[in-house]
Amino acid sequence: MKIDQIAKYLNEEKNKSRATIPARSCLISENEAAITLSAMDEGRRKSPVTVLRHEVAGEYYTHQHLWNSVKFLLTQPETRTPKDGYFQTAGMLMAYLTFEAYLNLIGPRVDRAAWKDERKFFTKNPYRGTPGKLKRICETCNIQLNASKRPYRTIRELKRLRDFLAHGKVQSYGFSVHAKEGQHPDLFRNLDIYKMVTRKTADRALQDTEEFIEFLHAKVNQKSTAAESPYKALQYPLAWATGVGRRL
């Protein structure tokens, strides 16, 4: 049966029982006929299915996606190969990105006006950039921080790593070293990246990022006038959505 014949047939059936299959108009397009036919059971072609339009709304939590990535990257088993450093570098960078995304999650709850005009408000002192966002949240919620102590110190170290990688430049260096004849000195020991990214700093990043974010989350829930979050800071779903179906 050709598409135009199917369309004619379905329109005839629709005119007979409009109450069963509400229509937007008295006509059905060839495209709609093809879609309806494909959804029909072979043995029941006289009973086309009803197609619903679903209006869907939801939210996706970037900070949780990043944090899940951090946990995967920084809990990889040691291989004693350069691969370890690559996982650690990526994981530590994403740890700081998680912190940035988390501030943008709770910021509107703390100061809706500032985050509504975020690009303008946080591009000038004293609230410039991510440190400025943290400053604004801490002032509003009366949170006291000690930059010289963990876990906040680790967050500051992660920012230096983030800036180092985001604004990467060629690092030129030189040094003198003594080595016994037949032994080869470490030619790359003075590279900044190897000072910032180690197994120890990676483990600390994993622990302290979670601790610091959960600390902020608890404080914000105590002080914020907005509804308290039903989740721990780093135990959100990746996303949620709801939908309502309506007949076409």
C-alpha positions as semicolon CSV with decimal commas, in nm:
position;residue;x (nm);y (nm);z (nm)
1;M;0,000;0,000;0,000
2;K;0,140;0,341;-0,095
3;I;0,187;0,625;0,151
4;D;-0,090;0,839;-0,002
5;Q;-0,331;0,544;0,020
6;I;-0,238;0,490;0,384
7;A;-0,298;0,858;0,456
8;K;-0,640;0,841;0,289
9;Y;-0,729;0,529;0,486
10;L;-0,623;0,676;0,820
11;N;-0,816;0,996;0,756
12;E;-1,128;0,794;0,684
13;E;-1,080;0,601;1,008
14;K;-1,014;0,923;1,198
15;N;-1,337;1,079;1,070
16;K;-1,527;0,774;1,193
17;S;-1,388;0,787;1,548
18;R;-1,250;1,128;1,627
19;A;-1,327;1,080;1,995
20;T;-1,085;0,788;2,006
21;I;-0,800;0,964;1,824
22;P;-0,812;1,342;1,884
23;A;-0,664;1,526;1,588
24;R;-0,505;1,869;1,547
25;S;-0,696;1,899;1,220
26;C;-0,917;1,684;1,004
27;L;-0,626;1,600;0,776
28;I;-0,321;1,384;0,836
29;S;0,002;1,431;0,647
30;E;0,186;1,160;0,459
31;N;0,464;1,187;0,715
32;E;0,220;1,132;1,001
33;A;0,072;0,837;0,816
34;A;0,414;0,676;0,779
35;I;0,493;0,733;1,148
36;T;0,159;0,591;1,257
37;L;0,191;0,289;1,031
38;S;0,537;0,207;1,163
39;A;0,399;0,201;1,517
40;M;0,107;-0,026;1,435
41;D;0,098;-0,397;1,497
42;E;0,102;-0,591;1,169
43;G;-0,210;-0,776;1,265
44;R;-0,401;-0,467;1,381
45;R;-0,361;-0,206;1,108
46;K;-0,717;-0,086;1,160
47;S;-0,621;0,040;1,509
48;P;-0,343;0,302;1,477
49;V;-0,167;0,400;1,798
50;T;-0,215;0,741;1,953
51;V;0,100;0,955;1,949
52;L;0,161;1,185;2,247
53;R;0,372;1,498;2,260
54;H;0,583;1,501;2,580
55;E;0,685;1,831;2,734
56;V;1,005;1,757;2,928
57;A;1,188;1,975;3,183
58;G;1,484;1,892;3,403
59;E;1,825;1,987;3,536
60;Y;2,177;1,857;3,475
61;Y;2,436;1,896;3,753
62;T;2,774;1,974;3,603
63;H;2,958;1,960;3,935
64;Q;2,844;1,602;3,994
65;H;2,954;1,490;3,648
66;L;3,295;1,642;3,713
67;W;3,323;1,487;4,058
68;N;3,237;1,142;3,928
69;S;3,518;1,187;3,677
70;V;3,757;1,295;3,955
71;K;3,687;0,982;4,156
72;F;3,743;0,762;3,854
73;L;4,070;0,930;3,755
74;L;4,227;0,958;4,100
75;T;4,147;0,606;4,216
76;Q;4,316;0,428;3,928
77;P;4,569;0,165;4,039
78;E;4,936;0,258;4,008
79;T;5,108;0,130;3,695
80;R;5,451;0,286;3,750
81;T;5,429;0,430;3,400
82;P;5,371;0,785;3,269
83;K;5,002;0,695;3,253
84;D;4,982;0,752;3,630
85;G;5,078;1,116;3,590
86;Y;4,828;1,170;3,312
87;F;4,542;1,036;3,523
88;Q;4,655;1,241;3,821
89;T;4,689;1,562;3,620
90;A;4,342;1,525;3,469
91;G;4,188;1,428;3,800
92;M;4,339;1,719;3,992
93;L;4,233;1,965;3,724
94;M;3,879;1,830;3,732
95;A;3,879;1,854;4,112
96;Y;3,921;2,230;4,083
97;L;3,660;2,245;3,806
98;T;3,424;2,062;4,041
99;F;3,483;2,332;4,301
100;E;3,413;2,606;4,046
101;A;3,094;2,436;3,930
102;Y;2,980;2,382;4,288
103;L;3,010;2,755;4,364
104;N;2,787;2,822;4,065
105;L;2,539;2,568;4,198
106;I;2,495;2,730;4,539
107;G;2,573;3,089;4,442
108;P;2,219;3,177;4,329
109;R;2,082;3,043;4,658
110;V;2,314;3,272;4,851
111;D;2,302;3,588;4,636
112;R;2,063;3,563;4,343
113;A;2,130;3,919;4,226
114;A;2,507;3,870;4,199
115;W;2,476;3,546;4,002
116;K;2,201;3,683;3,779
117;D;2,454;3,932;3,641
118;E;2,747;3,695;3,700
119;R;2,969;3,804;3,413
120;K;2,957;4,166;3,521
121;F;2,958;4,123;3,900
122;F;3,250;3,881;3,918
123;T;3,483;4,056;3,675
124;K;3,593;4,333;3,911
125;N;3,744;4,352;4,256
126;P;3,686;4,254;4,528
127;Y;3,483;3,968;4,379
128;R;3,684;3,886;4,070
129;G;3,674;3,531;3,937
130;T;3,631;3,209;4,132
131;P;3,809;3,339;4,447
132;G;3,568;3,633;4,437
133;K;3,270;3,400;4,421
134;L;3,396;3,212;4,724
135;K;3,454;3,543;4,904
136;R;3,098;3,654;4,832
137;I;2,950;3,328;4,957
138;C;3,163;3,334;5,271
139;E;3,072;3,694;5,352
140;T;2,702;3,633;5,300
141;C;2,697;3,313;5,505
142;N;2,953;3,427;5,767
143;I;3,198;3,147;5,682
144;Q;3,552;3,181;5,817
145;L;3,839;3,028;5,618
146;N;4,208;2,975;5,691
147;A;4,410;2,985;5,369
148;S;4,715;2,830;5,534
149;K;4,540;2,511;5,645
150;R;4,387;2,218;5,470
151;P;4,146;2,164;5,311
152;Y;4,127;2,523;5,179
153;R;4,504;2,533;5,120
154;T;4,469;2,239;4,884
155;I;4,197;2,420;4,688
156;R;4,436;2,713;4,642
157;E;4,707;2,476;4,520
158;L;4,464;2,325;4,272
159;K;4,388;2,673;4,140
160;R;4,760;2,725;4,073
161;L;4,765;2,396;3,882
162;R;4,455;2,497;3,689
163;D;4,608;2,832;3,593
164;F;4,938;2,667;3,502
165;L;4,762;2,429;3,263
166;A;4,500;2,673;3,130
167;H;4,764;2,934;3,043
168;G;5,034;2,688;2,946
169;K;5,367;2,817;2,825
170;V;5,700;2,663;2,737
171;Q;5,908;2,618;3,052
172;S;6,279;2,675;2,993
173;Y;6,516;2,553;3,263
174;G;6,872;2,451;3,333
175;F;7,074;2,311;3,623
176;S;7,393;2,128;3,715
177;V;7,391;1,785;3,875
178;H;7,651;1,525;3,973
179;A;7,609;1,160;3,885
180;K;7,834;0,858;3,907
181;E;7,989;0,738;3,587
182;G;7,750;0,503;3,412
183;Q;7,443;0,653;3,580
184;H;7,202;0,891;3,411
185;P;7,074;1,193;3,603
186;D;6,708;1,287;3,607
187;L;6,689;1,544;3,331
188;F;6,334;1,655;3,412
189;R;6,332;1,683;3,789
190;N;6,290;2,060;3,790
191;L;5,975;2,069;3,582
192;D;5,695;2,249;3,767
193;I;5,432;1,998;3,662
194;Y;5,619;1,719;3,840
195;K;5,626;1,925;4,158
196;M;5,253;1,999;4,146
197;V;5,132;1,655;4,037
198;T;5,238;1,356;4,244
199;R;5,065;1,060;4,398
200;K;5,060;1,244;4,730
201;T;4,912;1,567;4,594
202;A;4,656;1,370;4,393
203;D;4,538;1,180;4,701
204;R;4,520;1,505;4,895
205;A;4,319;1,669;4,617
206;L;4,064;1,388;4,625
207;Q;4,024;1,405;5,001
208;D;4,038;1,781;5,056
209;T;3,816;1,884;4,765
210;E;3,535;1,669;4,898
211;E;3,589;1,784;5,255
212;F;3,596;2,153;5,163
213;I;3,289;2,142;4,939
214;E;3,087;1,950;5,195
215;F;3,196;2,202;5,460
216;L;3,066;2,489;5,245
217;H;2,746;2,299;5,170
218;A;2,666;2,252;5,537
219;K;2,732;2,618;5,612
220;V;2,519;2,740;5,325
221;N;2,232;2,514;5,432
222;Q;2,249;2,669;5,779
223;K;2,250;3,031;5,661
224;S;2,065;3,038;5,331
225;T;1,704;3,151;5,327
226;A;1,642;2,937;5,020
227;A;1,519;2,581;5,053
228;E;1,781;2,345;5,187
229;S;1,931;2,108;4,932
230;P;1,805;1,750;4,981
231;Y;2,146;1,611;4,877
232;K;2,497;1,614;5,012
233;A;2,708;1,841;4,794
234;L;2,879;1,564;4,600
235;Q;2,601;1,308;4,603
236;Y;2,362;1,471;4,358
237;P;2,214;1,275;4,070
238;L;2,371;1,355;3,735
239;A;2,035;1,493;3,626
240;W;1,662;1,477;3,683
241;A;1,370;1,531;3,451
242;T;0,993;1,515;3,442
243;G;0,752;1,510;3,152
244;V;0,383;1,550;3,071
245;G;0,230;1,375;2,776
246;R;-0,044;1,538;2,570
247;R;-0,240;1,404;2,275
248;L;-0,149;1,557;1,942
